[in-house]
Amino acid sequence: MKKFLGICLTAIMLMVLVSACGSNSANSGGNQASGDPKASSGSGDAGGKKKFAIIFKNTGNPYGEKEMEGYKKAIEELGYEAILKAPDQPTAEAQITMIEELISQKADALAIVGNDPDALQPALEKAMNAGIKVLSLDSAVNAQSRLVHVNQADPERIGRTLIQGVVEMIGGSGEIAILSATSQATNQNVWIEWMKKELEDPKYKDVKLVKVAYGDDLRDKSVSETEALLKSYPNLKGIIAPTTVGIAAAGKVLTDKGLKGKVQLTGLGLPSEMAEYIESGVCPWMYLWNPLDVGYLSGYAADALVKGTITGKAGDKFTAGALGEKEVIPDGDGTQIMLGDPFKFDASNIAEWKAVY
């Protein structure tokens, strides 16, 4: 009898163990990433606060700080944890290290301002395979590296508007130059291509683009590049700097050298940094959008991706908090979400905006 009871007890224990193993196996299998990086499930810890990360180009960039601030505001409105990252130098290698860190941290979403459109692809595909919803903002990565891109404004409108502005400033003729960020910056390169296309119009036959210089979004280098442009092209009449770091650096150089009215300046700048140059007349006017809104929109887009409200396909719609409803639209091989048109800052409105951002 005792032997029979022992056999029964052993059998019951085995059945419990098998059942438990089967249950654990099923649960872990449900969390495995799909082979398609764009179809992977969320990666955050079950029951914990979701983690939404953003990686900017580099530290020490006021525009980037505002963009990350806007992202954080959106994420905290939604009740999640915001992780803000930026490398010391604007390189793809430095961003790859941070992407690997976020994979280890099991982030749910990653918004990235790419330092290179293609070099980040292996790392970002790995992130998507791990279940992280990846989107780019501001400076895009290629369509295979993200689900959707958040764009500040129509690149064509930006490029054409900047040429139209500087040509008006210089009186319709003369030499102009462009002071860009890095040579790999996707957004800068697209804007510059549209600037060149605008210059193909016969009405600009007396305007000559003499050089595209790169300050790498570093203040000291942007100062040096501006000085080099002035030295190499003594007849230079205008500079377009489609980068907040570059335009501020150029404004300082033109001010220090007493070139107000001799070399015109326009581009994309932060009102708080450019107010003194606009008020002095060194920069008659410039353009930008609100970087807080770019980051904020990206935060809500990331949330919509994680929730499955959007997948990144054209036609998808979602509500972006205070910014209202937004729609995903085609963008070459991929898709994008557009914030709006660039805004003009001049002497008539800079005083009210310089205290905002």
C-alpha positions as CSV (number, residue, x, y, z in Angstrom):
1,M,0.0,0.0,0.0
2,K,2.8,2.4,1.0
3,K,4.6,1.5,-2.3
4,F,1.4,2.3,-4.2
5,L,0.9,5.7,-2.5
6,G,4.5,6.6,-3.2
7,I,4.1,5.8,-6.9
8,C,0.9,8.0,-7.1
9,L,2.6,10.9,-5.3
10,T,5.6,10.7,-7.7
11,A,3.2,10.8,-10.7
12,I,1.3,13.8,-9.4
13,M,4.6,15.7,-8.8
14,L,5.8,15.0,-12.3
15,M,2.5,16.2,-13.8
16,V,2.8,19.5,-11.8
17,L,6.3,20.0,-13.0
18,V,5.4,19.4,-16.7
19,S,2.5,21.8,-16.4
20,A,4.7,24.5,-14.9
21,C,7.4,24.1,-17.6
22,G,4.8,24.2,-20.4
23,S,3.3,27.5,-18.9
24,N,6.7,29.2,-18.7
25,S,7.6,28.2,-22.2
26,A,4.4,29.6,-23.6
27,N,4.9,33.0,-21.8
28,S,8.4,33.4,-22.9
29,G,7.6,32.4,-26.5
30,G,5.0,35.2,-26.6
31,N,7.7,37.8,-26.0
32,Q,10.1,36.7,-28.7
33,A,10.8,39.3,-31.4
34,S,9.6,38.7,-34.9
35,G,12.0,38.1,-37.7
36,D,10.6,41.2,-39.4
37,P,12.1,44.2,-37.5
38,K,9.1,46.3,-38.4
39,A,6.6,43.8,-37.0
40,S,8.2,43.2,-33.6
41,S,6.3,43.4,-30.4
42,G,7.0,45.8,-27.6
43,S,10.1,45.2,-25.5
44,G,9.4,46.9,-22.2
45,D,9.2,44.9,-18.9
46,A,5.6,43.7,-18.4
47,G,3.8,45.7,-15.7
48,G,6.6,48.3,-15.5
49,K,6.6,51.9,-16.7
50,K,7.3,52.0,-20.4
51,K,10.6,53.5,-21.5
52,F,10.7,56.0,-24.4
53,A,14.2,57.2,-25.5
54,I,15.5,59.9,-27.7
55,I,19.1,60.3,-29.1
56,F,20.1,63.7,-30.4
57,K,23.2,64.4,-32.6
58,N,25.5,65.7,-29.9
59,T,25.6,67.6,-26.6
60,G,26.0,71.3,-26.2
61,N,23.4,72.1,-28.9
62,P,20.6,74.4,-27.7
63,Y,18.3,73.4,-30.5
64,G,18.8,69.7,-29.5
65,E,18.2,70.5,-25.8
66,K,14.8,72.1,-26.7
67,E,13.9,69.2,-29.0
68,M,14.6,66.7,-26.2
69,E,12.7,68.9,-23.7
70,G,9.6,68.7,-26.0
71,Y,10.0,64.9,-26.3
72,K,10.2,64.6,-22.5
73,K,7.1,66.7,-22.0
74,A,5.1,64.5,-24.3
75,I,6.3,61.2,-22.7
76,E,5.7,62.5,-19.2
77,E,2.2,63.7,-20.2
78,L,1.5,60.1,-21.3
79,G,2.8,58.7,-18.0
80,Y,6.0,57.0,-19.3
81,E,9.7,57.3,-18.5
82,A,11.7,59.5,-20.8
83,I,15.4,58.6,-21.5
84,L,17.4,61.5,-23.1
85,K,20.7,60.8,-24.7
86,A,23.3,62.7,-26.8
87,P,26.9,61.8,-27.5
88,D,29.8,64.3,-27.1
89,Q,30.6,64.3,-30.8
90,P,28.1,64.2,-33.7
91,T,29.2,60.8,-35.1
92,A,27.3,57.6,-36.1
93,E,29.7,55.5,-34.0
94,A,28.8,57.3,-30.8
95,Q,25.1,56.9,-31.5
96,I,25.5,53.2,-32.2
97,T,26.9,52.7,-28.7
98,M,23.8,54.4,-27.3
99,I,21.5,52.3,-29.4
100,E,23.1,49.2,-28.0
101,E,22.7,50.5,-24.5
102,L,18.9,51.1,-25.1
103,I,18.5,47.5,-26.5
104,S,20.0,46.2,-23.2
105,Q,17.7,48.5,-21.2
106,K,14.7,47.1,-23.1
107,A,13.4,50.4,-24.3
108,D,9.9,50.4,-25.8
109,A,10.6,53.2,-28.3
110,L,13.5,55.1,-29.7
111,A,13.4,58.5,-31.5
112,I,16.7,59.3,-33.1
113,V,18.2,62.4,-34.8
114,G,20.6,60.6,-37.2
115,N,24.2,61.6,-37.6
116,D,24.3,59.4,-40.7
117,P,21.4,58.1,-42.8
118,D,22.9,54.7,-43.5
119,A,25.6,53.9,-41.0
120,L,23.0,53.4,-38.2
121,Q,21.0,50.8,-40.1
122,P,22.5,47.6,-38.6
123,A,22.1,48.9,-35.1
124,L,18.6,50.3,-35.6
125,E,17.4,47.0,-37.3
126,K,18.8,45.2,-34.3
127,A,16.7,47.5,-32.1
128,M,13.6,46.8,-34.1
129,N,14.2,43.1,-34.0
130,A,14.4,43.4,-30.2
131,G,10.9,44.9,-30.2
132,I,11.8,48.6,-30.0
133,K,9.7,51.0,-32.1
134,V,12.1,53.2,-34.0
135,L,11.4,56.5,-35.6
136,S,13.7,59.4,-36.7
137,L,13.1,63.1,-36.3
138,D,14.7,66.2,-37.7
139,S,17.6,64.4,-39.5
140,A,16.3,61.2,-41.0
141,V,17.8,57.8,-41.1
142,N,17.0,55.7,-44.2
143,A,13.5,54.1,-44.6
144,Q,14.8,50.6,-43.7
145,S,16.1,51.9,-40.4
146,R,12.8,53.3,-39.0
147,L,9.1,53.0,-39.0
148,V,8.4,56.7,-39.7
149,H,10.2,60.0,-39.8
150,V,9.0,63.2,-38.0
151,N,9.9,66.2,-40.2
152,Q,9.9,69.9,-39.2
153,A,8.6,71.3,-42.5
154,D,8.5,70.6,-46.2
155,P,12.2,70.4,-47.3
156,E,11.4,72.0,-50.6
157,R,9.8,75.0,-49.0
158,I,12.8,75.4,-46.6
159,G,15.4,75.3,-49.3
160,R,13.6,77.5,-51.8
161,T,12.6,80.0,-49.0
162,L,16.2,80.4,-47.9
163,I,17.5,81.2,-51.4
164,Q,14.6,83.6,-52.0
165,G,15.4,85.3,-48.7
166,V,19.2,85.8,-49.2
167,V,18.7,86.9,-52.8
168,E,16.3,89.6,-51.6
169,M,18.9,90.7,-49.0
170,I,21.8,91.0,-51.5
171,G,19.7,92.9,-54.1
172,G,19.4,90.1,-56.6
173,S,23.1,89.6,-57.6
174,G,26.4,88.5,-56.1
175,E,28.2,85.6,-54.4
176,I,26.6,83.6,-51.7
177,A,27.8,80.6,-49.6
178,I,26.2,78.0,-47.4
179,L,27.4,77.2,-43.9
180,S,26.0,73.7,-43.1
181,A,26.3,71.3,-40.2
182,T,28.0,67.9,-41.1
183,S,28.3,66.6,-44.6
184,Q,26.3,63.5,-43.6
185,A,23.4,65.4,-42.1
186,T,20.3,64.2,-44.1
187,N,18.1,67.2,-43.5
188,Q,20.9,69.7,-44.3
189,N,21.7,67.9,-47.6
190,V,18.1,67.8,-48.7
191,W,17.6,71.5,-48.0
192,I,20.8,72.3,-49.9
193,E,19.7,70.3,-52.9
194,W,16.5,72.3,-53.0
195,M,18.5,75.5,-52.7
196,K,20.5,74.5,-55.7
197,K,17.3,73.6,-57.6
198,E,15.9,77.1,-56.8
199,L,19.1,78.7,-58.1
200,E,18.6,77.0,-61.5
201,D,15.8,79.4,-62.2
202,P,17.0,81.9,-64.8
203,K,16.0,84.8,-62.6
204,Y,19.0,84.0,-60.4
205,K,21.5,84.2,-63.3
206,D,23.5,86.9,-61.4
207,V,23.7,84.9,-58.2
208,K,26.6,82.5,-57.7
209,L,26.9,79.9,-55.0
210,V,30.6,79.8,-54.4
211,K,30.9,77.2,-51.6
212,V,29.1,74.8,-49.2
213,A,31.2,74.8,-46.0
214,Y,30.7,72.5,-43.0
215,G,31.0,73.5,-39.4
216,D,29.9,70.1,-38.0
217,D,27.4,71.8,-35.7
218,L,30.3,72.8,-33.5
219,R,30.5,76.5,-32.6
220,D,34.3,76.9,-32.8
221,K,34.5,75.1,-36.1
222,S,31.5,77.1,-37.5
223,V,33.3,80.3,-36.5
224,S,36.5,79.1,-38.3
225,E,34.6,78.1,-41.4
226,T,32.8,81.5,-41.5
227,E,36.2,83.3,-41.2
228,A,37.6,81.1,-44.0
229,L,34.7,81.9,-46.3
230,L,35.2,85.6,-45.8
231,K,39.0,85.3,-46.5
232,S,38.6,83.0,-49.6
233,Y,35.8,85.0,-51.1
234,P,36.3,88.7,-50.4
235,N,33.4,89.6,-52.6
236,L,31.0,87.4,-50.7
237,K,27.6,89.2,-50.2
238,G,25.5,86.6,-48.4
239,I,25.7,83.5,-46.1
240,I,22.9,81.0,-45.6
241,A,23.4,78.9,-42.4
242,P,20.6,76.2,-42.2
243,T,21.8,75.2,-38.7
244,T,21.2,76.9,-35.4
245,V,24.8,76.5,-34.3
246,G,26.2,77.8,-37.7
247,I,24.0,80.9,-38.0
248,A,24.8,82.0,-34.4
249,A,28.5,81.5,-35.1
250,A,28.3,83.4,-38.4
251,G,26.4,86.2,-36.7
252,K,29.2,86.7,-34.2
253,V,31.9,86.7,-36.8
254,L,30.1,89.3,-39.0
255,T,29.5,91.4,-35.9
256,D,33.1,91.2,-34.6
257,K,34.4,92.1,-38.1
258,G,32.0,95.0,-38.6
259,L,30.5,93.5,-41.7
260,K,26.8,94.5,-41.0
261,G,25.2,95.4,-44.3
262,K,28.2,94.2,-46.3
263,V,27.7,90.5,-45.9
264,Q,24.0,89.5,-45.4
265,L,23.1,86.5,-43.2
266,T,20.0,84.3,-43.0
267,G,19.2,80.7,-42.3
268,L,17.6,78.6,-39.5
269,G,18.2,79.9,-35.9
270,L,17.0,80.0,-32.4
271,P,15.3,83.3,-31.5
272,S,17.0,83.4,-28.1
273,E,20.4,83.1,-29.7
274,M,19.8,85.3,-32.8
275,A,17.8,88.2,-31.3
276,E,20.9,90.4,-30.9
277,Y,21.9,89.9,-34.5
278,I,18.4,90.5,-35.8
279,E,18.0,93.6,-33.6
280,S,21.4,94.9,-34.8
281,G,20.6,94.2,-38.5
282,V,23.4,91.8,-39.0
283,C,20.8,89.2,-39.8
284,P,17.7,90.9,-41.3
285,W,15.6,87.9,-40.8
286,M,15.7,84.1,-40.4
287,Y,13.4,81.1,-40.2
288,L,12.7,78.1,-37.9
289,W,10.0,76.0,-36.4
290,N,9.6,75.4,-32.7
291,P,12.0,72.6,-31.7
292,L,9.9,71.9,-28.6
293,D,7.1,71.0,-31.0
294,V,9.3,68.7,-33.1
295,G,10.2,66.8,-30.0
296,Y,6.7,66.8,-28.6
297,L,5.2,65.5,-31.9
298,S,7.9,62.7,-31.9
299,G,6.9,61.7,-28.4
300,Y,3.3,61.2,-29.3
301,A,4.2,59.5,-32.6
302,A,6.4,57.1,-30.6
303,D,3.4,56.4,-28.3
304,A,1.1,55.8,-31.2
305,L,3.6,53.2,-32.6
306,V,3.9,51.4,-29.3
307,K,0.1,51.3,-28.9
308,G,-0.4,50.2,-32.5
309,T,-2.5,53.2,-33.3
310,I,-0.2,53.7,-36.3
311,T,2.3,51.4,-38.0
312,G,4.1,54.0,-40.0
313,K,2.0,53.4,-43.2
314,A,0.8,56.3,-45.3
315,G,-2.7,57.2,-44.2
316,D,-2.3,56.3,-40.6
317,K,-3.7,59.0,-38.2
318,F,-3.2,59.8,-34.5
319,T,-3.8,62.6,-32.0
320,A,-0.5,64.3,-31.0
321,G,-1.6,65.9,-27.7
322,A,-1.8,69.7,-27.9
323,L,-0.8,69.6,-31.6
324,G,-4.0,67.8,-32.6
325,E,-4.5,65.2,-35.3
326,K,-1.6,64.3,-37.5
327,E,-1.3,62.0,-40.6
328,V,1.4,59.8,-41.9
329,I,2.3,60.7,-45.5
330,P,4.6,59.3,-48.2
331,D,8.3,60.3,-48.1
332,G,10.3,58.6,-50.9
333,D,10.8,54.9,-49.9
334,G,9.3,55.6,-46.5
335,T,6.8,57.8,-44.7
336,Q,6.9,60.9,-42.6
337,I,4.8,63.1,-40.3
338,M,5.0,66.8,-41.0
339,L,5.0,69.5,-38.3
340,G,4.3,72.5,-40.4
341,D,5.8,75.4,-42.4
342,P,8.9,77.4,-41.4
343,F,8.2,80.6,-39.5
344,K,9.9,84.0,-40.3
345,F,11.6,85.9,-37.5
346,D,12.5,89.5,-38.0
347,A,12.8,92.8,-36.1
348,S,9.0,93.0,-35.9
349,N,8.5,89.9,-33.8
350,I,11.9,88.7,-32.4
351,A,11.4,90.5,-29.0
352,E,8.3,88.3,-28.2
353,W,9.9,85.1,-29.4
354,K,13.4,85.4,-27.8
355,A,12.0,84.6,-24.4
356,V,10.2,81.5,-25.6
357,Y,13.1,79.4,-27.1
